[in-house]
Amino acid sequence: MNTVERMVEEIRAEIANGEELEAIKDRSGEFIDSYLPIYNNQIVEEWQAMPSDYDNRGSAELGHLEHEINIINLMSLDLYLYYSDLFNEAVEEVEESLELATVEAIKEGAN
């Protein structure tokens, strides 16, 4: 199971527990933070595994959030953007499935 699929499953589980999709989107930062590695070796491994399109984007788009700028902090910013995009992709997938379910329910109700 890839990261987007794990995120989709987690979002669906929260919806099944009564959480609204908008509330999940509102706390996207917390959701994304839960996927970010905290140990330097994991940050380096995940940064190397992510698509190169994200290399050095974090500092360019988010600025330097840390007082101390080092390579690990810069990699973490890139990973944050990467996981943000994955989260948005997962949310879109869940929204599409909810819309399809709604359309199907309306069709069944009309018959």
N, CA and C atoms as a LAMMPS dump frame, in Angstrom:
ITEM: TIMESTEP
0
ITEM: NUMBER OF ATOMS
333
ITEM: BOX BOUNDS ff ff ff
-5.0000000000000000e+02 5.0000000000000000e+02
-5.0000000000000000e+02 5.0000000000000000e+02
-5.0000000000000000e+02 5.0000000000000000e+02
ITEM: ATOMS id mol type element x y z
1 1 1 N 0.858 -1.177 0
2 1 2 C 0 0 0
3 1 3 C 0.902 1.238 0
4 2 1 N 0.662 2.142 -0.952
5 2 2 C 1.481 3.347 -0.999
6 2 3 C 0.932 4.402 -0.038
7 3 1 N 1.637 5.525 0.042
8 3 2 C 1.288 6.56 1.012
9 3 3 C -0.097 7.145 0.753
10 4 1 N -0.422 7.41 -0.499
11 4 2 C -1.743 7.978 -0.8
12 4 3 C -2.838 7.002 -0.388
13 5 1 N -2.65 5.732 -0.683
14 5 2 C -3.647 4.732 -0.297
15 5 3 C -3.797 4.672 1.221
16 6 1 N -2.687 4.767 1.956
17 6 2 C -2.768 4.783 3.429
18 6 3 C -3.517 6.017 3.909
19 7 1 N -3.237 7.151 3.277
20 7 2 C -3.935 8.383 3.659
21 7 3 C -5.425 8.272 3.373
22 8 1 N -5.78 7.739 2.206
23 8 2 C -7.192 7.566 1.85
24 8 3 C -7.88 6.687 2.886
25 9 1 N -7.254 5.578 3.249
26 9 2 C -7.835 4.679 4.251
27 9 3 C -8.008 5.384 5.589
28 10 1 N -7.018 6.176 5.975
29 10 2 C -7.106 6.897 7.247
30 10 3 C -8.223 7.939 7.212
31 11 1 N -8.347 8.651 6.105
32 11 2 C -9.41 9.648 5.966
33 11 3 C -10.781 8.965 5.988
34 12 1 N -10.91 7.863 5.257
35 12 2 C -12.19 7.133 5.249
36 12 3 C -12.541 6.615 6.644
37 13 1 N -11.551 6.149 7.381
38 13 2 C -11.802 5.662 8.74
39 13 3 C -12.303 6.794 9.635
40 14 1 N -11.714 7.985 9.478
41 14 2 C -12.169 9.117 10.284
42 14 3 C -13.589 9.522 9.898
43 15 1 N -13.902 9.467 8.606
44 15 2 C -15.273 9.776 8.159
45 15 3 C -16.241 8.74 8.714
46 16 1 N -15.837 7.473 8.702
47 16 2 C -16.685 6.409 9.249
48 16 3 C -16.935 6.609 10.742
49 17 1 N -16.002 7.287 11.422
50 17 2 C -16.155 7.569 12.854
51 17 3 C -16.894 8.882 13.105
52 18 1 N -17.485 9.46 12.037
53 18 2 C -18.306 10.647 12.213
54 18 3 C -17.616 11.963 11.915
55 19 1 N -16.361 11.934 11.525
56 19 2 C -15.635 13.165 11.212
57 19 3 C -16.081 13.681 9.843
58 20 1 N -16.249 14.97 9.715
59 20 2 C -16.596 15.587 8.439
60 20 3 C -15.329 15.79 7.618
61 21 1 N -15.424 15.65 6.309
62 21 2 C -14.268 15.822 5.432
63 21 3 C -13.69 17.228 5.554
64 22 1 N -14.546 18.239 5.697
65 22 2 C -14.062 19.613 5.844
66 22 3 C -13.234 19.775 7.118
67 23 1 N -13.627 19.113 8.188
68 23 2 C -12.861 19.183 9.435
69 23 3 C -11.498 18.517 9.264
70 24 1 N -11.465 17.425 8.508
71 24 2 C -10.199 16.746 8.242
72 24 3 C -9.296 17.661 7.426
73 25 1 N -9.875 18.332 6.422
74 25 2 C -9.086 19.267 5.617
75 25 3 C -8.575 20.431 6.462
76 26 1 N -9.401 20.901 7.399
77 26 2 C -9.006 22.029 8.249
78 26 3 C -7.785 21.701 9.111
79 27 1 N -7.651 20.452 9.472
80 27 2 C -6.488 20.074 10.291
81 27 3 C -5.47 19.271 9.478
82 28 1 N -5.352 19.644 8.218
83 28 2 C -4.418 18.957 7.316
84 28 3 C -2.983 19.031 7.817
85 29 1 N -2.618 20.139 8.451
86 29 2 C -1.25 20.276 8.972
87 29 3 C -0.907 19.182 9.968
88 30 1 N -1.836 18.887 10.864
89 30 2 C -1.622 17.808 11.836
90 30 3 C -1.509 16.466 11.128
91 31 1 N -2.373 16.269 10.16
92 31 2 C -2.394 15.013 9.401
93 31 3 C -1.057 14.816 8.692
94 32 1 N -0.592 15.849 8.014
95 32 2 C 0.672 15.785 7.278
96 32 3 C 1.838 15.584 8.241
97 33 1 N 1.824 16.312 9.352
98 33 2 C 2.897 16.166 10.341
99 33 3 C 3.028 14.735 10.832
100 34 1 N 1.923 14.02 10.906
101 34 2 C 1.98 12.64 11.394
102 34 3 C 2.722 11.721 10.421
103 35 1 N 2.862 12.128 9.179
104 35 2 C 3.584 11.332 8.187
105 35 3 C 5.057 11.716 8.078
106 36 1 N 5.415 12.872 8.589
107 36 2 C 6.799 13.334 8.478
108 36 3 C 7.708 12.584 9.443
109 37 1 N 8.845 12.126 8.937
110 37 2 C 9.788 11.457 9.828
111 37 3 C 10.439 12.474 10.763
112 38 1 N 10.893 12.001 11.917
113 38 2 C 11.523 12.912 12.865
114 38 3 C 13.017 12.636 13.042
115 39 1 N 13.448 11.442 12.718
116 39 2 C 14.853 11.097 12.871
117 39 3 C 15.621 11.427 11.6
118 40 1 N 16.813 11.968 11.765
119 40 2 C 17.608 12.415 10.625
120 40 3 C 17.777 11.348 9.552
121 41 1 N 18.085 10.116 9.954
122 41 2 C 18.3 9.073 8.951
123 41 3 C 17.02 8.777 8.165
124 42 1 N 15.859 8.846 8.827
125 42 2 C 14.581 8.634 8.13
126 42 3 C 14.26 9.803 7.203
127 43 1 N 14.586 11.011 7.629
128 43 2 C 14.364 12.189 6.79
129 43 3 C 15.174 12.058 5.512
130 44 1 N 16.443 11.687 5.654
131 44 2 C 17.316 11.534 4.488
132 44 3 C 16.79 10.434 3.571
133 45 1 N 16.39 9.282 4.134
134 45 2 C 15.876 8.17 3.329
135 45 3 C 14.618 8.566 2.562
136 46 1 N 13.674 9.199 3.25
137 46 2 C 12.422 9.568 2.589
138 46 3 C 12.648 10.679 1.574
139 47 1 N 13.543 11.61 1.888
140 47 2 C 13.842 12.691 0.96
141 47 3 C 14.446 12.125 -0.325
142 48 1 N 15.324 11.137 -0.187
143 48 2 C 15.942 10.522 -1.359
144 48 3 C 14.918 9.728 -2.173
145 49 1 N 13.889 9.208 -1.521
146 49 2 C 12.883 8.394 -2.198
147 49 3 C 11.791 9.228 -2.865
148 50 1 N 11.593 10.459 -2.415
149 50 2 C 10.516 11.277 -2.995
150 50 3 C 10.925 11.733 -4.397
151 51 1 N 9.948 12.115 -5.226
152 51 2 C 10.259 12.602 -6.572
153 51 3 C 11.168 13.836 -6.526
154 52 1 N 12.073 13.939 -7.462
155 52 2 C 13.047 15.043 -7.459
156 52 3 C 12.397 16.397 -7.726
157 53 1 N 11.144 16.407 -8.171
158 53 2 C 10.435 17.677 -8.38
159 53 3 C 10.348 18.495 -7.093
160 54 1 N 10.459 17.839 -5.962
161 54 2 C 10.315 18.511 -4.675
162 54 3 C 11.637 18.996 -4.104
163 55 1 N 12.757 18.634 -4.718
164 55 2 C 14.067 19.053 -4.223
165 55 3 C 14.14 20.58 -4.15
166 56 1 N 14.43 21.066 -2.975
167 56 2 C 14.645 22.501 -2.712
168 56 3 C 13.399 23.362 -2.867
169 57 1 N 12.235 22.766 -3.009
170 57 2 C 10.995 23.545 -3.105
171 57 3 C 10.546 24.06 -1.757
172 58 1 N 10.823 23.283 -0.71
173 58 2 C 10.33 23.657 0.612
174 58 3 C 10.791 25.024 1.051
175 59 1 N 12.077 25.281 0.97
176 59 2 C 12.587 26.578 1.412
177 59 3 C 12.121 27.686 0.481
178 60 1 N 11.975 27.389 -0.81
179 60 2 C 11.521 28.401 -1.767
180 60 3 C 10.069 28.782 -1.529
181 61 1 N 9.213 27.8 -1.221
182 61 2 C 7.782 28.076 -1.069
183 61 3 C 7.362 28.396 0.362
184 62 1 N 8.036 27.778 1.319
185 62 2 C 7.631 27.959 2.717
186 62 3 C 8.537 28.918 3.478
187 63 1 N 9.701 29.204 2.943
188 63 2 C 10.663 30.028 3.66
189 63 3 C 11.389 29.178 4.686
190 64 1 N 12.261 29.803 5.397
191 64 2 C 13.03 29.1 6.426
192 64 3 C 12.296 29.231 7.746
193 65 1 N 11.65 28.148 8.152
194 65 2 C 10.85 28.17 9.372
195 65 3 C 11.703 27.984 10.622
196 66 1 N 12.899 27.525 10.442
197 66 2 C 13.787 27.254 11.563
198 66 3 C 14.791 28.402 11.708
199 67 1 N 15.199 28.663 12.934
200 67 2 C 16.242 29.668 13.142
201 67 3 C 17.566 29.157 12.616
202 68 1 N 17.788 27.878 12.791
203 68 2 C 19.018 27.263 12.313
204 68 3 C 18.721 26.575 10.988
205 69 1 N 19.441 26.963 9.967
206 69 2 C 19.229 26.366 8.65
207 69 3 C 20.302 25.308 8.43
208 70 1 N 19.849 24.071 8.256
209 70 2 C 20.775 22.99 7.927
210 70 3 C 20.093 22.075 6.922
211 71 1 N 20.846 21.162 6.387
212 71 2 C 20.334 20.313 5.313
213 71 3 C 19.119 19.494 5.752
214 72 1 N 19.11 19.022 6.993
215 72 2 C 17.969 18.233 7.483
216 72 3 C 16.709 19.087 7.521
217 73 1 N 16.826 20.335 7.975
218 73 2 C 15.656 21.222 7.999
219 73 3 C 15.151 21.497 6.585
220 74 1 N 16.069 21.7 5.658
221 74 2 C 15.667 21.939 4.27
222 74 3 C 14.993 20.71 3.677
223 75 1 N 15.518 19.522 3.962
224 75 2 C 14.898 18.281 3.484
225 75 3 C 13.505 18.126 4.088
226 76 1 N 13.362 18.467 5.354
227 76 2 C 12.062 18.369 6.023
228 76 3 C 11.032 19.283 5.362
229 77 1 N 11.445 20.478 4.964
230 77 2 C 10.53 21.386 4.274
231 77 3 C 10.088 20.795 2.934
232 78 1 N 11.03 20.201 2.202
233 78 2 C 10.675 19.542 0.942
234 78 3 C 9.69 18.413 1.181
235 79 1 N 9.948 17.613 2.225
236 79 2 C 9.053 16.498 2.538
237 79 3 C 7.664 16.996 2.927
238 80 1 N 7.6 18.124 3.646
239 80 2 C 6.302 18.67 4.03
240 80 3 C 5.471 18.992 2.781
241 81 1 N 6.086 19.626 1.795
242 81 2 C 5.364 19.919 0.551
243 81 3 C 4.954 18.649 -0.166
244 82 1 N 5.837 17.675 -0.188
245 82 2 C 5.544 16.4 -0.835
246 82 3 C 4.338 15.732 -0.179
247 83 1 N 4.36 15.639 1.151
248 83 2 C 3.237 15.013 1.849
249 83 3 C 1.972 15.861 1.769
250 84 1 N 2.104 17.173 1.652
251 84 2 C 0.928 18.032 1.451
252 84 3 C 0.241 17.684 0.14
253 85 1 N 1.039 17.511 -0.907
254 85 2 C 0.47 17.138 -2.197
255 85 3 C -0.171 15.757 -2.147
256 86 1 N 0.469 14.822 -1.449
257 86 2 C -0.113 13.483 -1.309
258 86 3 C -1.431 13.554 -0.537
259 87 1 N -1.48 14.381 0.513
260 87 2 C -2.71 14.551 1.281
261 87 3 C -3.816 15.107 0.391
262 88 1 N -3.49 16.126 -0.398
263 88 2 C -4.492 16.717 -1.295
264 88 3 C -4.99 15.692 -2.312
265 89 1 N -4.089 14.864 -2.801
266 89 2 C -4.48 13.8 -3.729
267 89 3 C -5.417 12.81 -3.046
268 90 1 N -5.115 12.455 -1.814
269 90 2 C -5.963 11.521 -1.063
270 90 3 C -7.342 12.127 -0.807
271 91 1 N -7.383 13.406 -0.45
272 91 2 C -8.66 14.08 -0.203
273 91 3 C -9.494 14.109 -1.48
274 92 1 N -8.861 14.415 -2.605
275 92 2 C -9.586 14.422 -3.879
276 92 3 C -10.174 13.051 -4.188
277 93 1 N -9.395 12.004 -3.923
278 93 2 C -9.887 10.647 -4.17
279 93 3 C -11.093 10.332 -3.291
280 94 1 N -11.034 10.727 -2.02
281 94 2 C -12.154 10.49 -1.107
282 94 3 C -13.361 11.312 -1.535
283 95 1 N -13.144 12.576 -1.916
284 95 2 C -14.255 13.422 -2.369
285 95 3 C -14.939 12.816 -3.587
286 96 1 N -14.151 12.324 -4.54
287 96 2 C -14.73 11.702 -5.733
288 96 3 C -15.553 10.474 -5.374
289 97 1 N -15.033 9.658 -4.453
290 97 2 C -15.782 8.455 -4.075
291 97 3 C -17.065 8.816 -3.325
292 98 1 N -17.025 9.876 -2.51
293 98 2 C -18.231 10.326 -1.811
294 98 3 C -19.254 10.878 -2.79
295 99 1 N -18.783 11.625 -3.796
296 99 2 C -19.691 12.157 -4.813
297 99 3 C -20.335 11.028 -5.603
298 100 1 N -19.554 10.01 -5.972
299 100 2 C -20.101 8.864 -6.692
300 100 3 C -21.131 8.131 -5.848
301 101 1 N -20.838 7.983 -4.565
302 101 2 C -21.78 7.308 -3.672
303 101 3 C -23.079 8.099 -3.563
304 102 1 N -22.969 9.419 -3.529
305 102 2 C -24.157 10.272 -3.453
306 102 3 C -24.986 10.153 -4.726
307 103 1 N -24.326 10.179 -5.878
308 103 2 C -25.028 10.045 -7.16
309 103 3 C -25.73 8.685 -7.237
310 104 1 N -25.035 7.635 -6.817
311 104 2 C -25.64 6.296 -6.832
312 104 3 C -26.851 6.223 -5.906
313 105 1 N -26.756 6.848 -4.737
314 105 2 C -27.866 6.841 -3.793
315 105 3 C -29.068 7.591 -4.362
316 106 1 N -28.802 8.698 -5.059
317 106 2 C -29.887 9.468 -5.672
318 106 3 C -30.546 8.648 -6.78
319 107 1 N -29.731 7.965 -7.588
320 107 2 C -30.282 7.13 -8.657
321 107 3 C -31.131 6.009 -8.09
322 108 1 N -30.657 5.387 -7.024
323 108 2 C -31.424 4.295 -6.408
324 108 3 C -32.714 4.82 -5.799
325 109 1 N -32.664 6.017 -5.232
326 109 2 C -33.862 6.614 -4.654
327 109 3 C -34.895 6.99 -5.694
328 110 1 N -34.441 7.316 -6.902
329 110 2 C -35.343 7.693 -7.979
330 110 3 C -36.031 6.485 -8.585
331 111 1 N -35.433 5.309 -8.457
332 111 2 C -36.007 4.088 -9.062
333 111 3 C -37.018 3.455 -8.183
